[in-house]
Amino acid sequence: ERGALELDIPEAQIIVDENGNPTDIQYRDRGESEKLIEEFMLAANQTVAALARDTGTPLVYRVHEAPDPDRIRALSAFLAGLGLNFRLGAAAHPGLLQNVLERTRDLPAAGAVARMVLRSMQRARYADQPLGHYALAMRDYCHFTSPIRRYPDLTVHRMLGRLIDGESSAAQAAKMAALADQCSAHEQEAALAEREADDLMKARYMAGRIGCAFEGAGSNVVDWGFYVMLDNGVEGLVHVASLDGHFEFDAARCQLIRRTPKKIFRLGDRVRVRVERADVDRMEIERRHAADSPAADPLRADGCARSGRAAARGAPRSGAWQGGADRLRRLSAGERGRAAGSVFPDGKAPAGPARRGGTGALPIRPDALRARRRAIRRAR
C-alpha cells in the first residue's frame, strides 16, 4: 500500500556435508510464514525509529537514499532496449520500479530486469539522521530486531534503554555519526566476505562436476561476452573470444549478434552448458555448450559426460568468472588452483593458447585478482 519495492531475487543455498564440503546448490525457498515475520520486523523497526525521531533520542538509523538520476536514466535505456517503455523520470518513486518488476515478472529477462533495478539503487547504509528508506518507502527506519548479531541493533536497544530509564543521551549524540560510518564500513566488509565465501563454495562444488551438464539463462550481456546464470544459482561468463565467429555488441538492445551465420545471444536465452574445467586457485570454471541431442552429447544418467574429465584436461583457459582471493590463504595446497567461469556455447573451445580476456598460464597475484573482481562488478 505504501508503494515499497519488493525485490524478490532468489538466494542460492549451499548444502555441505559433515566435513564442510559442498554437496548441492539450490535456491532457498521463502515461505509465507517467513515473509509474514519479515513484515512484523519491518513494522517494529519503523516504530522504534519513529519513536526516536519524535523524542529526539540519538540513534543509528538505517537509511536508503533515492537513486542517482543517471542510474535511473540508464535503467530506462536498458528497458527500452528490451522493448519495454516505462516513464520513470529522474526521481522515480519506488512504486514505479515495483510496477516494472510486476509487468516483467513473466518475461524471459525478468531476472535480468530485477538485477538491473537493484543495480540502479544506492547502497543502504547507517546514519545518525533519519533520512528515510527509499526501497521500503518509509520515512523512519532503523535496525532494531537483531541485537545479538548486529551492533547497530544493539546500539538502538541501548538508546531505548536510556530513554525508558529517563537518562540523558546527550553524551552519546556526538558519537552517533562516527559509529554509523564504522557500522556501514564493517557491514560492507562482512557482505564482501560472505559473497566471496559463497563464490569459493560454488567453485568447489563445480570442481567436482567436471563433464556435467547444466541448464541456465543469459543474465547479462556486455561487450566482452555474456553471463549465464545456471538453474542452481551459479553464474559464469561466456567470453566473446570463445565464441565461434565474429560477434558484435548491440548496447541498445543488450545483445551479442553474429551476422553470418545468424546468431543472437539475448538476456533470458536458455543455454545448456557442460563443465569443462574448474580451477579453485584462480576462481575459474570453464564450460562449453552441451548439444541438445543425447547422441551428440553422450551423458550418463547423472548428467555427466563419460569423457568429460579427459576433455577438461585439454581445454584451454578462456574467459573469466572472477572470485576473491583473500580466502585462498586458508585453502590447502591441493585446493590452490581452481575457480571463475567461461562457457563455450557453440560447441567447441577455441584452439591454441588463451585468447583475449583469458587467464593464460601465469599465476595471478591476489591483489591483481581483487582488482579484476572490482572491475567486473563495476561493469556489471
LUMDOTOR-468757 format. One record per residue (C-alpha): residue number from 1; residue in three letters; x, y, z. Coordinates in Angstrom, 2 decimals. Each point is the difference from the previous one (the first is absolute). Layout:
TORSE   n res    east   north      up
TORSE NUM Ala       X       Y       Z
...
//
This chain:
TORSE   n res    east   north      up
TORSE   1 Glu    0.00    0.00    0.00
TORSE   2 Arg    2.83    2.41    0.74
TORSE   3 Gly    1.65   -0.77   -3.36
TORSE   4 Ala    3.04   -1.90    1.27
TORSE   5 Leu    2.36   -1.77   -2.36
TORSE   6 Glu   -0.10   -3.81    0.23
TORSE   7 Leu    3.21   -1.35   -1.51
TORSE   8 Asp   -0.51   -3.73    0.42
TORSE   9 Ile    3.27   -1.19   -1.57
TORSE  10 Pro    0.56   -3.73    0.70
TORSE  11 Glu    2.79   -0.79    2.44
TORSE  12 Ala    2.24   -3.00   -0.57
TORSE  13 Gln    0.36   -2.39    2.94
TORSE  14 Ile    3.14   -2.15    0.20
TORSE  15 Ile   -0.46   -3.43    1.58
TORSE  16 Val    3.12   -1.43    1.66
TORSE  17 Asp    0.86   -3.36    1.55
TORSE  18 Glu    1.39   -0.65    3.48
TORSE  19 Asn    3.47    0.98   -1.24
TORSE  20 Gly   -1.12    3.32   -1.45
TORSE  21 Asn    0.21   -1.14   -3.62
TORSE  22 Pro   -2.75    1.29   -2.32
TORSE  23 Thr   -2.35   -2.75   -1.13
TORSE  24 Asp   -2.78    2.02   -1.64
TORSE  25 Ile   -1.01    3.53   -0.94
TORSE  26 Gln   -3.65    0.94   -0.24
TORSE  27 Tyr   -2.17    3.07    0.31
TORSE  28 Arg   -1.29    0.62    3.50
TORSE  29 Asp   -3.77    0.05    0.26
TORSE  30 Arg   -1.57    2.86    1.97
TORSE  31 Gly   -3.24   -1.25    1.49
TORSE  32 Glu   -3.03    2.11    0.82
TORSE  33 Ser    0.72   -0.21    3.74
TORSE  34 Glu    3.50    1.41   -0.54
TORSE  35 Lys   -1.41    2.89   -2.05
TORSE  36 Leu   -2.55    0.70    2.74
TORSE  37 Ile    2.73    0.10    2.65
TORSE  38 Glu    2.00    2.40   -2.16
TORSE  39 Glu   -3.02    2.34   -0.15
TORSE  40 Phe   -0.22   -0.06    3.80
TORSE  41 Met    3.71    0.85    0.22
TORSE  42 Leu   -0.40    2.89   -2.44
TORSE  43 Ala   -2.86    1.38    2.08
TORSE  44 Ala    2.08   -0.26    3.20
TORSE  45 Asn    2.99    1.71   -1.61
TORSE  46 Gln   -2.17    2.81   -1.35
TORSE  47 Thr   -1.77    0.53    3.34
TORSE  48 Val    3.25    0.26    1.95
TORSE  49 Ala    1.53    2.43   -2.52
TORSE  50 Ala   -3.10    2.21    0.09
TORSE  51 Leu    0.07    0.01    3.81
TORSE  52 Ala    3.68    1.03    0.01
TORSE  53 Arg   -0.63    2.84   -2.43
TORSE  54 Asp   -3.04    1.26    1.92
TORSE  55 Thr    1.83   -0.04    3.34
TORSE  56 Gly    3.33    1.28   -1.35
TORSE  57 Thr    1.80   -3.15    1.13
TORSE  58 Pro    3.42   -0.45   -1.68
TORSE  59 Leu   -0.09   -3.07   -2.23
TORSE  60 Val    1.76   -1.90   -2.74
TORSE  61 Tyr   -2.59    0.09   -2.78
TORSE  62 Arg   -0.11   -2.31   -2.99
TORSE  63 Val   -0.28    2.24   -3.05
TORSE  64 His   -0.40   -0.62   -3.70
TORSE  65 Glu    0.15    3.11   -2.13
TORSE  66 Ala   -1.71    0.50   -3.37
TORSE  67 Pro    1.83   -1.31   -3.08
TORSE  68 Asp    2.31    2.22   -1.96
TORSE  69 Pro   -1.93    1.49   -2.99
TORSE  70 Asp    2.71   -1.22   -2.40
TORSE  71 Arg   -0.57   -3.58    1.15
TORSE  72 Ile   -3.74    0.34   -0.49
TORSE  73 Arg    0.59    1.31   -3.53
TORSE  74 Ala    2.33   -2.95   -0.65
TORSE  75 Leu   -2.70   -2.36    1.26
TORSE  76 Ser   -2.55    1.62   -2.32
TORSE  77 Ala    2.37   -0.42   -2.94
TORSE  78 Phe    0.58   -3.64    0.96
TORSE  79 Leu   -3.75   -0.67    0.12
TORSE  80 Ala   -0.53    1.82   -3.31
TORSE  81 Gly    2.61   -2.27   -1.59
TORSE  82 Leu   -2.16   -2.95    1.03
TORSE  83 Gly   -3.03    1.63   -1.60
TORSE  84 Leu   -1.42    1.07    3.36
TORSE  85 Asn   -0.97    3.65    0.21
TORSE  86 Phe   -0.52    1.33    3.52
TORSE  87 Arg   -0.23    3.65    0.99
TORSE  88 Leu    2.18   -0.04    3.10
TORSE  89 Gly    1.23    3.57    0.13
TORSE  90 Ala    3.17    1.17    1.71
TORSE  91 Ala   -1.54   -0.34    3.49
TORSE  92 Ala   -1.92   -3.25   -0.35
TORSE  93 His   -2.21   -1.02    2.91
TORSE  94 Pro    0.70   -3.55    1.22
TORSE  95 Gly   -3.56   -0.90   -0.99
TORSE  96 Leu    0.90    0.67   -3.64
TORSE  97 Leu    2.94   -2.38    0.20
TORSE  98 Gln   -2.25   -2.57    1.65
TORSE  99 Asn   -2.35    0.36   -2.96
TORSE 100 Val    2.93   -0.80   -2.30
TORSE 101 Leu    0.71   -3.19    1.94
TORSE 102 Glu   -3.63   -1.08   -0.03
TORSE 103 Arg   -0.49    0.61   -3.72
TORSE 104 Thr    3.18   -1.90   -0.92
TORSE 105 Arg   -0.45   -2.86    2.48
TORSE 106 Asp   -0.97   -2.55   -2.66
TORSE 107 Leu    2.54    1.05   -2.64
TORSE 108 Pro    3.17   -2.05   -0.74
TORSE 109 Ala    2.10    3.01    1.03
TORSE 110 Ala   -1.84    0.48    3.33
TORSE 111 Gly    3.04   -0.99    2.06
TORSE 112 Ala    2.26    2.38   -1.90
TORSE 113 Val   -2.52    2.83    0.39
TORSE 114 Ala   -0.16   -0.58    3.77
TORSE 115 Arg    3.79    0.07    0.26
TORSE 116 Met    0.19    3.19   -2.07
TORSE 117 Val   -2.56    1.64    2.26
TORSE 118 Leu    2.11   -1.04    2.98
TORSE 119 Arg    3.16    1.42   -1.60
TORSE 120 Ser   -1.74    3.32   -0.55
TORSE 121 Met   -0.48    0.35    3.76
TORSE 122 Gln    2.39    1.69    2.37
TORSE 123 Arg    1.55   -2.10    2.74
TORSE 124 Ala   -1.92    0.01    3.28
TORSE 125 Arg    2.08    1.27    2.91
TORSE 126 Tyr   -0.14    1.17    3.60
TORSE 127 Ala   -0.30    3.68    0.94
TORSE 128 Asp   -0.60    2.11    3.10
TORSE 129 Gln   -2.92    1.80   -1.69
TORSE 130 Pro   -3.38   -1.40   -1.16
TORSE 131 Leu    0.48    0.43   -3.75
TORSE 132 Gly   -2.70   -2.51   -0.91
TORSE 133 His    0.09   -3.35   -1.78
TORSE 134 Tyr   -0.71    0.25   -3.72
TORSE 135 Ala   -0.58   -3.68   -0.83
TORSE 136 Leu   -2.31   -0.51    2.99
TORSE 137 Ala   -1.74    3.33   -0.60
TORSE 138 Met    0.40    0.86    3.69
TORSE 139 Arg    0.80    3.35    1.56
TORSE 140 Asp    1.40   -1.60    3.18
TORSE 141 Tyr    1.96   -3.23    0.13
TORSE 142 Cys    2.72   -1.63    2.09
TORSE 143 His    1.31   -3.46    0.80
TORSE 144 Phe   -1.46   -1.05    3.33
TORSE 145 Thr   -0.95   -3.69   -0.14
TORSE 146 Ser    3.42   -1.74    0.04
TORSE 147 Pro    2.12    1.33    2.88
TORSE 148 Ile    1.77   -3.33    0.48
TORSE 149 Arg    1.59    0.04   -3.46
TORSE 150 Arg    0.13    3.66   -1.14
TORSE 151 Tyr    1.68    2.80    1.89
TORSE 152 Pro   -2.32    2.75   -1.35
TORSE 153 Asp   -2.96   -1.90    1.47
TORSE 154 Leu    1.81   -0.27    3.35
TORSE 155 Thr    0.65    3.74   -0.06
TORSE 156 Val   -3.69    0.65   -0.65
TORSE 157 His   -0.94   -2.19    2.99
TORSE 158 Arg    2.43    1.89    2.22
TORSE 159 Met   -1.45    3.37   -1.05
TORSE 160 Leu   -3.53   -1.27    0.60
TORSE 161 Gly    1.07   -1.20    3.43
TORSE 162 Arg    1.26    3.47    0.87
TORSE 163 Leu   -3.26    1.50   -1.27
TORSE 164 Ile   -2.11   -2.38    2.11
TORSE 165 Asp    2.15    0.64    3.09
TORSE 166 Gly   -0.23    3.74   -0.49
TORSE 167 Glu    3.76    0.41   -0.40
TORSE 168 Ser    1.57    2.72   -2.13
TORSE 169 Ser    1.51   -1.07   -3.34
TORSE 170 Ala    1.74    3.29   -0.76
TORSE 171 Ala    3.45   -1.52    0.38
TORSE 172 Gln   -0.85   -2.79   -2.46
TORSE 173 Ala   -1.38    2.34   -2.67
TORSE 174 Ala    3.45    1.22   -1.02
TORSE 175 Lys    1.18   -3.57   -0.57
TORSE 176 Met   -2.81   -1.17   -2.27
TORSE 177 Ala    1.37    1.33   -3.32
TORSE 178 Ala    3.38   -1.72    0.42
TORSE 179 Leu   -1.67   -3.16    1.27
TORSE 180 Ala   -2.35   -0.08   -3.01
TORSE 181 Asp    2.92    0.37   -2.41
TORSE 182 Gln    1.91   -2.77    1.73
TORSE 183 Cys   -3.01   -2.33   -0.08
TORSE 184 Ser   -0.53    0.69   -3.71
TORSE 185 Ala    3.65   -0.77   -0.80
TORSE 186 His    0.00   -3.24    1.98
TORSE 187 Glu   -3.30   -1.04   -1.58
TORSE 188 Gln    1.51    0.35   -3.47
TORSE 189 Glu    3.02   -2.04    1.04
TORSE 190 Ala   -2.22   -2.73    1.41
TORSE 191 Ala   -2.17   -0.05   -3.14
TORSE 192 Leu    3.09   -0.30   -2.19
TORSE 193 Ala    1.35   -2.87    2.11
TORSE 194 Glu   -3.35   -1.77   -0.23
TORSE 195 Arg   -0.17    0.38   -3.79
TORSE 196 Glu    3.55   -1.22   -0.43
TORSE 197 Ala   -0.60   -2.97    2.29
TORSE 198 Asp   -3.04   -0.90   -2.12
TORSE 199 Asp    2.07    0.36   -3.19
TORSE 200 Leu    2.66   -2.29    1.39
TORSE 201 Met   -2.51   -2.68    1.01
TORSE 202 Lys   -1.68    0.23   -3.41
TORSE 203 Ala    3.37   -0.45   -1.69
TORSE 204 Arg    0.80   -3.03    2.18
TORSE 205 Tyr   -3.42   -1.45   -0.77
TORSE 206 Met    0.46    0.41   -3.75
TORSE 207 Ala    3.54   -1.40    0.23
TORSE 208 Gly   -1.54   -3.33    0.98
TORSE 209 Arg   -2.30   -0.01   -3.02
TORSE 210 Ile    2.36    0.07   -2.95
TORSE 211 Gly   -1.90   -1.10   -3.09
TORSE 212 Cys   -3.41    0.56    1.56
TORSE 213 Ala   -2.67    1.87   -1.94
TORSE 214 Phe   -2.05    2.84    1.45
TORSE 215 Glu   -2.84    2.20   -1.21
TORSE 216 Gly    0.21    3.77    0.31
TORSE 217 Ala   -1.17    3.32   -1.39
TORSE 218 Gly    1.76    3.11   -1.23
TORSE 219 Ser    0.17    2.38    2.97
TORSE 220 Asn    2.03    2.87   -1.50
TORSE 221 Val    1.50    0.95   -3.36
TORSE 222 Val    3.12    2.15   -0.30
TORSE 223 Asp    2.45    0.80   -2.77
TORSE 224 Trp    2.44   -2.70    1.16
TORSE 225 Gly   -2.58   -2.80    0.17
TORSE 226 Phe   -3.12   -0.97    1.89
TORSE 227 Tyr   -0.70   -1.42    3.41
TORSE 228 Val   -1.97   -3.18    0.58
TORSE 229 Met   -1.84   -0.68    3.25
TORSE 230 Leu   -0.35   -3.73    0.47
TORSE 231 Asp   -3.19   -1.38    1.49
TORSE 232 Asn    1.89   -0.74    3.22
TORSE 233 Gly    0.99    3.66    0.46
TORSE 234 Val    3.59   -0.22   -1.28
TORSE 235 Glu    0.86    2.74   -2.50
TORSE 236 Gly    2.80    0.00   -2.55
TORSE 237 Leu    1.28    1.98   -2.96
TORSE 238 Val   -0.03   -1.09   -3.63
TORSE 239 His    2.88    2.03   -1.35
TORSE 240 Val   -0.39    1.35   -3.53
TORSE 241 Ala    3.44   -1.40   -0.85
TORSE 242 Ser   -1.38   -3.52    0.53
TORSE 243 Leu   -2.89    0.44   -2.43
TORSE 244 Asp    0.12   -1.42   -3.51
TORSE 245 Gly    0.05    2.87   -2.47
TORSE 246 His   -0.06    3.78    0.35
TORSE 247 Phe   -2.55    1.42    2.43
TORSE 248 Glu   -0.94    3.66    0.37
TORSE 249 Phe   -1.42    1.53    3.16
TORSE 250 Asp   -3.30    1.83   -0.41
TORSE 251 Ala   -0.07    2.16    3.13
TORSE 252 Ala   -3.44    1.46   -0.75
TORSE 253 Arg   -1.65   -3.43   -0.10
TORSE 254 Cys    2.48   -1.70    2.35
TORSE 255 Gln    0.87   -2.72   -2.51
TORSE 256 Leu    2.97   -1.72   -1.57
TORSE 257 Ile   -0.58   -0.48   -3.73
TORSE 258 Arg    1.77   -2.13   -2.59
TORSE 259 Arg   -1.02    1.00   -3.52
TORSE 260 Thr    1.06   -3.12   -1.93
TORSE 261 Pro   -1.31   -2.52    0.80
TORSE 262 Lys   -2.63    1.80    2.02
TORSE 263 Lys    0.31   -0.43    3.75
TORSE 264 Ile   -1.18    2.22    2.86
TORSE 265 Phe    0.58   -0.28    3.74
TORSE 266 Arg   -2.62    1.88    2.03
TORSE 267 Leu   -0.95    0.43    3.62
TORSE 268 Gly   -2.09   -2.92    1.16
TORSE 269 Asp    1.12   -2.35   -2.80
TORSE 270 Arg    0.12   -3.59    1.23
TORSE 271 Val    3.45   -1.61   -0.28
TORSE 272 Arg    1.13   -3.53    0.78
TORSE 273 Val    3.64   -0.19    1.07
TORSE 274 Arg    2.42   -2.66    1.16
TORSE 275 Val    2.78    0.53    2.53
TORSE 276 Glu    3.37   -0.39   -1.66
TORSE 277 Arg    2.46    0.94    2.72
TORSE 278 Ala   -0.03    1.57    3.47
TORSE 279 Asp    3.03    1.84    1.39
TORSE 280 Val   -0.53    0.86    3.67
TORSE 281 Asp    3.23    2.01    0.23
TORSE 282 Arg   -0.94    2.45   -2.73
TORSE 283 Met   -3.69   -0.18    0.88
TORSE 284 Glu   -0.83   -1.08   -3.55
TORSE 285 Ile   -2.48   -2.48   -1.42
TORSE 286 Glu    0.11   -0.86   -3.68
TORSE 287 Arg   -3.03   -1.39   -1.79
TORSE 288 Arg   -1.14   -0.58   -3.56
TORSE 289 His   -3.36   -0.34   -1.65
TORSE 290 Ala   -1.51   -3.47    0.33
TORSE 291 Ala   -1.85   -1.16   -3.12
TORSE 292 Asp   -3.72   -0.58    0.36
TORSE 293 Ser    0.22   -3.41   -1.66
TORSE 294 Pro    0.97   -2.83    2.40
TORSE 295 Ala    1.78   -1.73   -2.89
TORSE 296 Ala    2.20    3.02   -0.63
TORSE 297 Asp    0.60    0.63    3.69
TORSE 298 Pro    0.23   -3.40    1.76
TORSE 299 Leu   -0.95    0.53    3.63
TORSE 300 Arg   -0.29   -2.57    2.73
TORSE 301 Ala   -3.19   -0.27    2.00
TORSE 302 Asp    1.45    2.49    2.49
TORSE 303 Gly    0.40    2.61   -2.75
TORSE 304 Cys    3.80   -0.23   -0.25
TORSE 305 Ala    1.84   -0.74   -3.23
TORSE 306 Arg    2.00   -3.24   -0.02
TORSE 307 Ser    3.02    1.75   -1.48
TORSE 308 Gly   -0.43    3.26    1.85
TORSE 309 Arg    3.15   -0.20    2.12
TORSE 310 Ala    2.21   -0.91   -2.91
TORSE 311 Ala   -1.41    2.89   -2.03
TORSE 312 Ala    0.41    2.37    2.92
TORSE 313 Arg    3.69   -0.74    0.34
TORSE 314 Gly    0.60    1.24   -3.54
TORSE 315 Ala   -2.33    2.98    0.10
TORSE 316 Pro    1.72    3.39   -0.09
TORSE 317 Arg   -0.79    2.68    2.51
TORSE 318 Ser   -2.20    2.70   -1.48
TORSE 319 Gly   -2.36    2.58    1.41
TORSE 320 Ala   -0.37    0.90    3.64
TORSE 321 Trp   -2.45   -0.38    2.82
TORSE 322 Gln    1.99    1.83    2.62
TORSE 323 Gly    0.05   -0.82    3.67
TORSE 324 Gly    1.81    1.50    2.97
TORSE 325 Ala    3.44   -1.07    1.16
TORSE 326 Asp    0.38    0.77    3.70
TORSE 327 Arg   -1.46   -3.34    1.06
TORSE 328 Leu    2.45   -1.90   -2.22
TORSE 329 Arg    2.52    0.26    2.82
TORSE 330 Arg   -2.23   -2.34    2.01
TORSE 331 Leu   -0.16   -2.67   -2.71
TORSE 332 Ser    2.05   -3.16    0.02
TORSE 333 Ala    2.77   -0.40   -2.57
TORSE 334 Gly   -2.12   -2.48   -1.92
TORSE 335 Glu   -2.84    2.50   -0.28
TORSE 336 Arg    2.18    2.88   -1.13
TORSE 337 Gly   -0.57    0.01   -3.68
TORSE 338 Arg   -3.64   -0.03   -1.11
TORSE 339 Ala   -3.20    2.55   -0.46
TORSE 340 Ala   -2.04    3.12   -2.34
TORSE 341 Gly   -1.67   -0.93   -3.27
TORSE 342 Ser   -0.22   -0.21   -3.69
TORSE 343 Val   -2.39   -1.82   -2.29
TORSE 344 Phe    0.55   -1.04   -3.59
TORSE 345 Pro   -3.59    0.19   -1.27
TORSE 346 Asp    0.62   -0.88   -3.64
TORSE 347 Gly    1.19   -3.49    0.80
TORSE 348 Lys    3.79    0.32   -0.05
TORSE 349 Ala    2.73    1.81    1.89
TORSE 350 Pro    2.34    2.34   -1.89
TORSE 351 Ala    3.19   -1.68   -1.13
TORSE 352 Gly    3.45    1.05    1.11
TORSE 353 Pro    1.03    2.02    3.05
TORSE 354 Ala   -2.36    2.17    2.00
TORSE 355 Arg   -1.38    2.79   -2.16
TORSE 356 Arg   -1.10    3.55    0.79
TORSE 357 Gly   -1.30    0.18    3.55
TORSE 358 Gly    1.46   -3.40    0.92
TORSE 359 Thr    2.03   -0.68    3.08
TORSE 360 Gly    2.91   -1.74   -1.72
TORSE 361 Ala    2.33   -2.21    2.03
TORSE 362 Leu    1.66    2.59    2.20
TORSE 363 Pro   -0.93    0.19    3.69
TORSE 364 Ile   -2.21    2.91    1.03
TORSE 365 Arg    0.90    1.98    3.10
TORSE 366 Pro   -2.81    0.43    2.56
TORSE 367 Asp    0.08    3.79   -0.36
TORSE 368 Ala   -0.36   -0.28   -3.78
TORSE 369 Leu   -2.85   -2.48    0.42
TORSE 370 Arg   -1.80    2.39    2.33
TORSE 371 Ala    0.46    2.85   -2.48
TORSE 372 Arg   -1.49   -2.10   -2.79
TORSE 373 Arg   -2.92   -0.95    2.23
TORSE 374 Arg   -0.72    3.67    0.76
TORSE 375 Ala    0.21    0.91   -3.70
TORSE 376 Ile   -2.53   -2.68   -0.95
TORSE 377 Arg   -2.37    1.10    2.78
TORSE 378 Arg    0.12    3.59   -1.22
TORSE 379 Ala   -0.63   -1.06   -3.59
TORSE 380 Arg   -2.94   -2.18    0.96
//
